Amino acid sequence: MRHFFNSKVRAVLVIALVLVIAFALITNLTEFDLPQKLVQGALAPFRSGVQTLTRQAEQYYNYMFRYEALEAENTVLKEKIAAMEEEARSADSLKRENERLKELNKLTETRQDFQMMDSYVISYSAVDWSSTLTIDRGSIDGVEEGMCAITANGAVVGLITEVGTNYSVIKTVLDSSLEISGTIASSGYNGIVTGAYITGQEGLLRMDYLASSAIIRNRDQVVTSGSTVYPRDLMMGYVVDAGFDETGVAKYALLEPAVEVGGLEQVFIMMAFDEDK
């Protein structure tokens, strides 16, 4: 038993010696002591996790910073685009106004007796047979009921029927209750022009009380006959159809208006003119 114990002790001592030598070699080779090595090994997974979280935090921070930068840049770009669009609209508006003024100059060169005031359309209303425009000129500008409104190239828009201090309402040529004396320019036949809504021809004009013998051609021009309200030869429309009315003894003509009422931006009020011209 003593011999056996002594053998076991010797074996343990040999193993311990081998381990000490191995530990010594490892320490010398790695320049770290074993406990430090063991601690580092145990902490390695935690260090890896911390590094991963750190990288993710950095990525998130960079993303948020970049997102905010992009959002600010996007806001600036939107503002620039809005400003450019506004400039483009202003340029288009000025271009259209310039074209209207050129047409107006041509008209006033032909009719130097025309005294006109410019105005801008505030709103347009079309309900059943009624069609009106509201403009930004009123009594403080000298506008009165019974004055006619035209476009820059001399097409009839309608008649002033209501005047406020700083606004006026125009009953347009499309209104079925507005009657204007008209003439077929090529033949001289006369009639009365109204809006054709009540006859089922919305958006057109109707010229009634034409002589049964009247010769009416497609695309004939219809102009004003002249009165104390409407100067002579203002454009009203173009013939697109004709026939006998319900009585069978007079003719009528349907007209395409010379002006697109719903698309008007600017109209001119006839303040005065020479009725003899």
Beta strands, then each sheet from edge to edge (+ up, - down):
strand 1: 115-127
strand 2: 130-135
strand 3: 148-150
strand 4: 156-163
strand 5: 168-172
strand 6: 180-184
strand 7: 190-195
strand 8: 205-210
strand 9: 221-224
strand 10: 235-244
strand 11: 251-257
strand 12: 266-272
sheet 1: 1+ 2- 5+ 4- 3+ 12- 1+
sheet 2: 6+ 7- 8+ 11- 10+ 9- 6+
end
